[in-house]
Amino acid sequence: MSTGSTTSTSSTPTGSTRTALVVVDVQRDFCEGGSLAVAGGLAVAAGVKELLAGDHGYDAVVATRDHHIDPAGHFSDHPDFVDTWPPHCVVGTDGVEFTDPLATGDFDAVFDKGEYTAAYSGFEGRAADGAGLAAWLRAHDIDRVDVCGIATDFCVRATALDAAREGFSPTVLSALVAAVAPERVEDTYAAWRAAGVGTREG
């Protein structure tokens, strides 16, 4: 999906720059057939897998996951799809897993978020060893990140904005995202532009 203006950057590291790909929440519940399906989610999963199968040039590839246990008011029987949602990505269910053809082994680290809160940004997540995303990226000498995944207007939006705040010069891969509300996604692109987040088709 693409909207708004684009800023051209390269995902291939040059000189001393080290770049990571951050794949946001490409999980079964967020793809077609899931409890909170986003149109285009399966296409995002396939596109990410194709990217990873090639000579992608990233120095690290990480993923984030919604990983809910009891996220309080985040779940609702009457969701408004803005602040409240149907139950999704519940620990112990199939919906929390990565969508085929993606699998845990595709990633150098996975950052789970939202056990007891909403947690839209991947920077709220923790790896199995307890490391936060920002700390992990710095420990691996990452200077910049490319971001893709689901959903453009929620978790991808928040993750990209936090990446900018943390100084990782983010670029969103606009061909590898899918939005909950495509008709309103220009607001997200405007917020990214204001924060210095770049966008690129692929």
C-alpha positions as CSV (number, residue, x, y, z in Angstrom):
1,M,0.0,0.0,0.0
2,S,1.3,3.4,-0.8
3,T,0.1,6.9,-0.2
4,G,1.6,10.3,0.4
5,S,5.0,11.5,-0.8
6,T,8.0,9.3,-0.7
7,T,11.6,9.9,0.3
8,S,14.1,7.8,-1.5
9,T,16.7,6.1,0.7
10,S,18.7,2.9,0.4
11,S,18.2,-0.2,2.6
12,T,21.7,-1.5,1.7
13,P,24.3,-0.5,4.3
14,T,27.0,1.9,2.9
15,G,30.2,2.9,4.6
16,S,29.9,2.4,8.4
17,T,26.1,2.6,8.4
18,R,24.3,-0.5,9.7
19,T,20.7,-1.1,8.9
20,A,18.1,-3.4,10.4
21,L,14.7,-4.4,9.1
22,V,11.9,-4.3,11.7
23,V,8.9,-6.4,10.7
24,V,5.9,-5.3,12.8
25,D,3.1,-7.8,13.9
26,V,2.7,-9.9,10.8
27,Q,0.6,-12.4,12.8
28,R,-2.2,-14.7,11.9
29,D,-4.9,-12.7,13.7
30,F,-4.0,-9.6,11.7
31,C,-4.2,-11.4,8.3
32,E,-7.2,-12.6,6.3
33,G,-9.0,-15.2,8.3
34,G,-7.8,-13.9,11.7
35,S,-9.8,-12.4,14.5
36,L,-8.7,-8.9,13.6
37,A,-8.0,-9.3,9.9
38,V,-6.5,-6.4,8.0
39,A,-7.0,-6.5,4.2
40,G,-3.7,-7.1,2.5
41,G,-2.1,-8.8,5.5
42,L,-1.3,-12.0,3.7
43,A,0.3,-10.1,0.8
44,V,2.5,-8.3,3.3
45,A,3.6,-11.7,4.8
46,A,4.4,-13.0,1.3
47,G,6.2,-9.8,0.3
48,V,8.4,-9.9,3.5
49,K,9.3,-13.5,2.9
50,E,10.3,-12.7,-0.7
51,L,12.4,-9.8,0.5
52,L,14.2,-12.0,3.1
53,A,14.8,-14.8,0.5
54,G,16.9,-12.5,-1.6
55,D,20.1,-10.6,-1.0
56,H,18.4,-8.0,1.1
57,G,21.6,-6.4,2.5
58,Y,20.3,-5.9,6.1
59,D,22.7,-6.3,9.0
60,A,19.9,-7.6,11.2
61,V,16.2,-8.6,10.7
62,V,13.9,-8.5,13.7
63,A,10.2,-8.8,14.3
64,T,7.6,-7.6,16.8
65,R,4.5,-9.4,18.0
66,D,1.4,-8.5,19.9
67,H,1.5,-11.0,22.8
68,H,-1.6,-10.4,24.8
69,I,-2.6,-12.1,28.1
70,D,-4.9,-9.6,29.7
71,P,-4.5,-6.2,28.1
72,A,-7.3,-4.6,30.2
73,G,-9.5,-2.2,28.2
74,H,-7.7,-2.9,24.9
75,F,-10.2,-5.8,24.3
76,S,-14.0,-5.2,24.0
77,D,-17.1,-7.1,23.0
78,H,-18.2,-3.9,21.3
79,P,-14.9,-2.5,19.8
80,D,-14.7,0.9,18.2
81,F,-11.6,-0.2,16.1
82,V,-9.8,2.9,17.2
83,D,-9.1,2.4,20.9
84,T,-10.8,-0.9,21.5
85,W,-10.6,-4.2,19.5
86,P,-11.8,-7.7,19.4
87,P,-9.6,-10.2,21.3
88,H,-6.5,-10.9,19.2
89,C,-3.0,-12.3,19.4
90,V,-3.7,-14.0,22.7
91,V,-0.9,-16.0,24.2
92,G,-1.5,-19.7,23.7
93,T,-3.6,-19.3,20.6
94,D,-2.7,-19.8,16.9
95,G,-3.5,-16.2,16.2
96,V,-0.4,-15.0,18.1
97,E,1.9,-16.8,15.7
98,F,3.6,-15.4,12.6
99,T,1.6,-15.7,9.4
100,D,2.8,-18.3,6.9
101,P,5.2,-18.3,5.1
102,L,7.0,-16.3,7.9
103,A,8.4,-18.2,10.9
104,T,10.4,-17.3,14.0
105,G,13.6,-18.6,12.4
106,D,13.4,-15.8,9.8
107,F,14.4,-13.3,12.5
108,D,17.5,-12.6,14.6
109,A,15.2,-11.6,17.5
110,V,11.5,-11.3,18.3
111,F,10.1,-8.6,20.6
112,D,6.8,-9.4,22.3
113,K,4.6,-6.6,23.5
114,G,1.3,-6.0,25.2
115,E,0.9,-8.7,27.7
116,Y,-1.1,-6.4,30.1
117,T,-1.5,-3.2,28.0
118,A,-2.2,-2.1,24.5
119,A,1.4,-1.6,23.4
120,Y,1.3,-0.4,19.8
121,S,4.9,0.4,19.3
122,G,7.5,-2.4,18.8
123,F,9.8,-0.3,21.1
124,E,7.6,-1.4,24.0
125,G,8.4,-5.0,23.3
126,R,11.0,-7.3,24.9
127,A,13.1,-10.1,23.5
128,A,13.4,-13.5,25.2
129,D,16.4,-12.3,27.2
130,G,14.5,-9.2,28.3
131,A,16.2,-6.7,26.0
132,G,14.1,-3.9,24.6
133,L,14.2,-3.1,20.9
134,A,16.2,0.1,21.2
135,A,18.8,-1.5,23.4
136,W,19.1,-4.5,21.2
137,L,19.6,-2.4,18.1
138,R,22.2,-0.3,19.8
139,A,24.0,-3.4,21.1
140,H,24.2,-4.6,17.4
141,D,25.5,-1.2,16.3
142,I,22.4,-0.4,14.2
143,D,22.2,3.1,12.9
144,R,19.0,3.1,10.9
145,V,15.9,0.9,10.4
146,D,13.5,0.1,7.7
147,V,10.0,-0.7,9.0
148,C,7.2,-2.8,7.5
149,G,4.2,-4.8,8.6
150,I,0.7,-4.5,10.1
151,A,-1.0,-2.2,10.6
152,T,0.1,1.0,8.8
153,D,-2.1,3.3,10.9
154,F,-1.5,1.7,14.3
155,C,1.5,-0.5,15.2
156,V,3.6,0.4,12.2
157,R,2.9,4.1,12.7
158,A,3.9,3.9,16.4
159,T,7.0,1.9,15.8
160,A,8.3,4.2,13.1
161,L,7.6,7.3,15.2
162,D,9.4,5.7,18.2
163,A,12.3,4.7,15.9
164,A,12.7,8.4,14.9
165,R,12.6,9.5,18.5
166,E,15.3,6.9,19.3
167,G,17.5,8.2,16.5
168,F,17.4,5.3,14.1
169,S,16.5,7.3,11.0
170,P,13.5,5.1,10.0
171,T,12.1,4.5,6.5
172,V,8.8,2.7,6.1
173,L,8.6,0.3,3.2
174,S,5.2,1.4,1.9
175,A,4.7,-1.6,-0.4
176,L,5.0,-3.9,2.6
177,V,2.3,-2.5,4.9
178,A,-1.5,-2.8,5.3
179,A,-3.9,-0.4,7.0
180,V,-6.9,-0.9,9.2
181,A,-8.5,2.2,7.7
182,P,-6.9,3.0,4.3
183,E,-9.1,6.0,3.8
184,R,-7.5,7.7,6.8
185,V,-4.0,6.6,6.3
186,E,-2.8,9.9,5.0
187,D,-2.9,11.2,8.6
188,T,-0.2,8.6,9.4
189,Y,2.0,9.6,6.5
190,A,1.7,13.3,7.6
191,A,2.8,12.4,11.1
192,W,5.7,10.5,9.7
193,R,6.8,13.4,7.5
194,A,6.6,15.7,10.5
195,A,8.8,13.4,12.5
196,G,11.4,12.8,9.8
197,V,10.3,9.3,9.0
198,G,11.0,8.4,5.3
199,T,8.9,6.2,3.1
200,R,9.9,4.1,0.1
201,E,8.0,1.8,-2.2
202,G,10.5,-1.1,-1.8
